[in-house]
Amino acid sequence: NLPPGKYTALRIEALLSPFEDGQLGVGRNPNDPNFVLSEIELSIRTEPAQPQKVKLTNPIADFAQQGWPVTAAIDGDEKTGWAISPQQRESHQAVFKFEQPLELNAQTPVQVTLNQQYGNRLILSRFRLSLSSQDPQTLKTEFDSERIRAAQQHIKDVQKELDTMQEQ
């Protein structure tokens, strides 16, 4: 259930999950932990019997596999979708803006449907969904894998330098 308020976008985060061999991935297949999100839909139930679909538009993602853009997750075609190979061992996220802001005056049931049409091979393992009330023009995908890797490498280099100084 959503509390009363104004909502402008849906975010999905594909989160890393460990496999038995210790490696990480965002999909369920340890050999190819990719996923294909064929379609994503959001519905609210202002009337108990009739769900109301919220139109998703202008998606952005931190990364998309060549030929599998995030826009394909809202194109109505189950044979297409958003995928993230060759970066399937990193967390990713996408933001789907609402065509019109969703203004709720009362607590409202919400349903998000993730349609994944590639069997058990290319399915999300762990994910997190959230809604935003921010101006959709200011929303960005926060994961910057290249920047994060560079920062992690810098930390390792500094730690190595500190270790060397302590040995002297």
ROPAVEX-87456 format. One record per atom (N, C-alpha, C): residue in one letter; x, y, z. Coordinates in steps of 0.05 Angstrom, whole numbers, padded with zeros to 5 digits, always signed. Example, Ala and Ser with C-alpha at 12.3 -4.5 7.8 and 13.67 -1.06 7.14 Angstrom:
BEGIN
a+00264-00114+00156 a+00246-00090+00156 a+00264-00066+00156 s+00257-00045+00142 s+00273-00021+00143 s+00258+00001+00157 
This chain:
BEGIN
n+00017-00024+00000 n+00000+00000+00000 n+00017+00025+00000 l+00009+00044-00016 l+00023+00070-00017 l+00009+00090+00001 p+00024+00105+00017 p+00011+00126+00033 p+00002+00149+00014 p-00016+00166+00024 p-00024+00189+00008 p+00000+00206+00000 g-00001+00217-00024 g+00021+00234-00034 g+00022+00235-00064 k+00043+00248-00074 k+00047+00251-00103 k+00071+00234-00111 y+00067+00217-00131 y+00089+00199-00141 y+00094+00205-00170 t+00119+00203-00178 t+00127+00211-00205 t+00142+00189-00221 a+00153+00169-00207 a+00169+00149-00221 a+00172+00123-00205 l+00178+00102-00219 l+00184+00076-00207 l+00213+00069-00213 r+00227+00060-00192 r+00255+00052-00195 r+00257+00022-00189 i+00272+00008-00206 i+00278-00020-00201 i+00309-00023-00199 e+00318-00036-00178 e+00346-00041-00175 e+00351-00071-00176 a+00369-00079-00194 a+00378-00107-00196 a+00402-00109-00178 l+00398-00125-00156 l+00418-00127-00135 l+00435-00152-00138 l+00460-00150-00130 l+00478-00173-00131 l+00469-00195-00111 s+00473-00219-00119 s+00466-00242-00102 s+00489-00262-00105 p+00497-00275-00083 p+00519-00294-00084 p+00510-00322-00095 f+00528-00334-00110 f+00524-00362-00119 f+00541-00380-00101 e+00536-00406-00103 e+00550-00426-00086 e+00580-00424-00090 d+00590-00416-00114 d+00619-00415-00119 d+00631-00389-00108 g+00614-00372-00096 g+00625-00347-00084 g+00623-00323-00103 q+00618-00327-00129 q+00615-00305-00147 q+00588-00291-00143 l+00586-00267-00153 l+00562-00252-00151 l+00549-00247-00178 g+00523-00243-00179 g+00510-00236-00204 g+00482-00226-00198 v+00469-00213-00218 v+00442-00203-00214 v+00421-00222-00224 g+00429-00242-00240 g+00410-00262-00250 g+00413-00288-00235 r+00395-00307-00240 r+00395-00332-00225 r+00414-00353-00237 n+00423-00350-00261 n+00440-00370-00274 n+00469-00364-00267 p+00483-00382-00252 p+00511-00376-00245 p+00530-00374-00268 n+00523-00388-00291 n+00541-00386-00314 n+00537-00361-00330 d+00513-00350-00330 d+00507-00325-00343 d+00486-00310-00327 p+00495-00295-00306 p+00476-00282-00288 p+00463-00257-00299 n+00457-00257-00325 n+00443-00236-00338 n+00413-00239-00332 f+00397-00219-00340 f+00368-00221-00338 f+00356-00207-00362 v+00331-00213-00369 v+00316-00198-00388 v+00290-00190-00375 l+00285-00165-00371 l+00260-00155-00361 l+00243-00148-00386 s+00225-00166-00394 s+00210-00163-00418 s+00191-00139-00416 e+00176-00138-00395 e+00158-00116-00390 e+00156-00110-00360 i+00151-00085-00353 i+00145-00078-00326 i+00120-00061-00326 e+00102-00066-00307 e+00077-00051-00306 e+00071-00044-00277 l+00058-00021-00273 l+00049-00012-00247 l+00019-00007-00248 s+00005-00017-00228 s-00024-00013-00226 s-00030-00004-00198 i-00051+00012-00195 i-00061+00019-00169 i-00090+00011-00168 r-00100+00008-00144 r-00129+00000-00140 r-00143+00021-00123 t-00153+00042-00138 t-00169+00062-00124 t-00197+00051-00120 e-00206+00034-00138 e-00232+00020-00135 e-00225-00009-00130 p-00237-00022-00110 p-00229-00050-00103 p-00229-00069-00127 a-00248-00067-00145 a-00250-00087-00166 a-00233-00081-00191 q-00227-00056-00196 q-00213-00049-00221 q-00186-00037-00217 p-00165-00051-00224 p-00138-00039-00223 p-00135-00017-00245 q-00121+00004-00238 q-00116+00025-00257 q-00087+00025-00265 k-00081+00021-00290 k-00053+00020-00299 k-00041+00048-00300 v-00017+00050-00290 v-00002+00076-00292 v+00017+00074-00315 k+00014+00093-00334 k+00031+00092-00358 k+00060+00101-00351 l+00079+00083-00358 l+00107+00088-00353 l+00120+00099-00379 t+00137+00119-00376 t+00149+00132-00400 t+00178+00138-00394 n+00192+00145-00415 n+00220+00156-00414 n+00238+00142-00394 p+00241+00116-00396 p+00259+00103-00377 p+00288+00109-00381 i+00303+00109-00360 i+00332+00111-00361 i+00344+00089-00345 a+00368+00080-00352 a+00382+00059-00337 a+00411+00066-00336 d+00425+00055-00316 d+00454+00060-00313 d+00469+00044-00334 f+00457+00023-00346 f+00470+00007-00367 f+00449-00009-00381 a+00453-00014-00407 a+00436-00032-00422 a+00454-00047-00442 q+00447-00073-00445 q+00461-00090-00464 q+00454-00080-00492 q+00474-00083-00510 q+00469-00075-00537 q+00446-00090-00549 g+00426-00076-00560 g+00403-00089-00572 g+00381-00095-00552 w+00386-00089-00526 w+00366-00094-00505 w+00363-00070-00487 p+00353-00047-00499 p+00351-00022-00484 p+00329-00023-00463 v+00331-00006-00443 v+00311-00004-00422 v+00284+00004-00433 t+00283+00018-00455 t+00257+00026-00467 t+00241+00001-00476 a+00255-00021-00481 a+00242-00046-00490 a+00225-00059-00467 a+00230-00050-00442 a+00215-00061-00420 a+00187-00048-00417 i+00181-00029-00434 i+00154-00016-00434 i+00143-00013-00462 d+00153-00030-00481 d+00144-00027-00509 d+00121-00045-00516 g+00111-00061-00497 g+00088-00078-00503 g+00095-00104-00518 d+00121-00109-00523 d+00129-00132-00538 d+00144-00151-00519 e+00133-00174-00513 e+00145-00193-00494 e+00171-00206-00506 k+00176-00203-00531 k+00200-00215-00543 k+00225-00197-00540 t+00220-00172-00531 t+00242-00154-00526 t+00245-00150-00496 g+00263-00133-00488 g+00266-00127-00459 g+00292-00113-00453 w+00296-00107-00427 w+00320-00094-00417 w+00338-00116-00407 a+00363-00116-00415 a+00384-00135-00406 a+00410-00120-00401 i+00429-00133-00387 i+00453-00118-00378 i+00480-00132-00384 s+00480-00153-00400 s+00506-00166-00407 s+00523-00146-00422 p+00549-00144-00419 p+00567-00161-00403 p+00571-00152-00375 q+00554-00135-00364 q+00558-00125-00337 q+00540-00139-00317 q+00536-00165-00321 q+00517-00180-00304 q+00528-00187-00276 r+00552-00179-00270 r+00563-00184-00243 r+00565-00158-00228 e+00548-00138-00236 e+00547-00112-00222 e+00517-00105-00218 s+00512-00091-00197 s+00485-00081-00192 s+00477-00060-00214 h+00452-00059-00220 h+00442-00040-00240 h+00414-00030-00231 q+00406-00008-00244 q+00380+00003-00238 q+00369+00018-00262 a+00342+00020-00261 a+00328+00035-00282 a+00306+00051-00268 v+00299+00074-00280 v+00278+00091-00270 v+00258+00094-00293 f+00233+00089-00286 f+00211+00092-00305 f+00193+00115-00296 k+00192+00136-00311 k+00176+00160-00303 k+00146+00154-00309 f+00129+00167-00294 f+00100+00165-00299 f+00092+00187-00319 e+00075+00179-00338 e+00065+00198-00358 e+00052+00222-00344 q+00036+00217-00323 q+00024+00237-00307 q+00031+00231-00278 p+00037+00251-00262 p+00042+00245-00233 p+00017+00231-00221 l+00023+00214-00203 l+00002+00198-00189 l-00003+00212-00163 e-00027+00223-00159 e-00034+00237-00135 e-00055+00221-00120 l-00047+00212-00096 l-00064+00195-00080 l-00073+00210-00055 n-00099+00209-00049 n-00110+00222-00026 n-00113+00204-00002 a-00111+00178-00007 a-00114+00158+00014 a-00094+00135+00009 q-00090+00119+00029 q-00072+00095+00026 q-00084+00078+00003 t-00067+00070-00015 t-00076+00057-00040 t-00059+00032-00046 p-00072+00009-00051 p-00058-00015-00059 p-00044-00010-00086 v-00020-00021-00088 v-00005-00019-00113 v+00005-00047-00121 q+00007-00051-00147 q+00018-00077-00157 q+00038-00071-00179 v+00062-00082-00176 v+00082-00081-00197 v+00085-00109-00209 t+00083-00110-00236 t+00086-00136-00250 t+00112-00136-00266 l+00129-00155-00260 l+00154-00159-00275 l+00149-00183-00293 n+00150-00178-00319 n+00145-00199-00339 n+00172-00207-00350 q+00180-00232-00345 q+00206-00242-00354 q+00201-00267-00371 q+00205-00264-00398 q+00197-00285-00417 q+00220-00303-00426 y+00242-00304-00411 y+00265-00321-00420 y+00269-00344-00401 g+00247-00357-00393 g+00249-00381-00377 g+00264-00377-00351 n+00277-00398-00341 n+00292-00395-00316 n+00321-00388-00321 r+00328-00383-00346 r+00356-00376-00352 r+00363-00347-00347 l+00346-00328-00354 l+00353-00300-00353 l+00332-00285-00336 i+00333-00291-00310 i+00313-00280-00291 i+00328-00266-00269 l+00316-00244-00260 l+00328-00229-00237 l+00329-00247-00213 s+00351-00244-00198 s+00354-00259-00173 s+00343-00243-00150 r+00355-00220-00145 r+00346-00202-00123 r+00341-00174-00135 f+00319-00162-00126 f+00314-00135-00136 f+00299-00119-00114 r+00300-00093-00118 r+00286-00075-00099 r+00270-00055-00117 l+00245-00050-00108 l+00228-00031-00122 l+00223-00007-00104 s+00222+00017-00115 s+00215+00040-00099 s+00201+00060-00117 l+00185+00078-00105 l+00172+00099-00119 l+00183+00125-00110 s+00183+00145-00128 s+00195+00171-00122 s+00173+00192-00123 s+00177+00213-00107 s+00160+00236-00109 s+00175+00261-00120 q+00200+00256-00127 q+00216+00278-00138 q+00208+00286-00166 d+00216+00310-00174 d+00212+00319-00202 d+00225+00298-00220 p+00210+00286-00238 p+00222+00265-00255 p+00246+00274-00272 q+00248+00300-00277 q+00271+00310-00293 q+00297+00309-00277 t+00295+00308-00250 t+00319+00307-00234 t+00328+00279-00227 l+00312+00259-00234 l+00319+00231-00226 l+00341+00221-00244 k+00359+00206-00232 k+00381+00194-00246 k+00385+00166-00236 t+00398+00150-00251 t+00407+00124-00241 t+00433+00129-00225 e+00434+00119-00201 e+00456+00126-00183 e+00481+00108-00186 f+00477+00084-00196 f+00501+00066-00198 f+00518+00076-00221 d+00543+00082-00215 d+00562+00089-00235 d+00585+00069-00232 s+00582+00046-00245 s+00600+00024-00240 s+00629+00031-00245 e+00635+00046-00266 e+00663+00053-00272 e+00674+00071-00250 r+00658+00090-00241 r+00668+00108-00219 r+00671+00093-00193 i+00653+00074-00188 i+00656+00058-00163 i+00681+00041-00164 r+00686+00028-00187 r+00710+00012-00190 r+00735+00029-00187 a+00736+00053-00198 a+00759+00071-00196 a+00763+00079-00166 a+00741+00085-00152 a+00744+00092-00124 a+00754+00069-00107 q+00743+00045-00113 q+00753+00021-00098 q+00782+00016-00103 q+00791+00019-00128 q+00819+00016-00134 q+00836+00036-00120 h+00827+00061-00119 h+00841+00082-00106 h+00844+00076-00076 i+00823+00066-00064 i+00824+00058-00035 i+00845+00036-00031 k+00845+00016-00049 k+00865-00006-00047 k+00893+00005-00050 d+00897+00024-00069 d+00924+00035-00073 d+00933+00051-00048 v+00915+00066-00036 v+00922+00082-00013 v+00928+00063+00011 q+00912+00042+00013 q+00916+00023+00035 q+00943+00009+00032 k+00950+00002+00007 k+00976-00011+00002 k+00999+00008+00009 e+00996+00034+00002 e+01016+00054+00008 e+01019+00057+00038 l+00996+00057+00053 l+00997+00059+00082 l+01011+00035+00094 d+01005+00011+00084 d+01017-00013+00093 d+01047-00012+00090 t+01056-00002+00066 t+01085+00000+00061 t+01098+00019+00080 m+01085+00041+00086 m+01096+00061+00105 m+01099+00050+00133 q+01079+00033+00141 q+01080+00022+00168 q+01102+00001+00170 e+01109-00012+00148 e+01130-00032+00149 e+01157-00020+00152 q+01160+00005+00144 q+01187+00018+00145 q+01194+00027+00172 
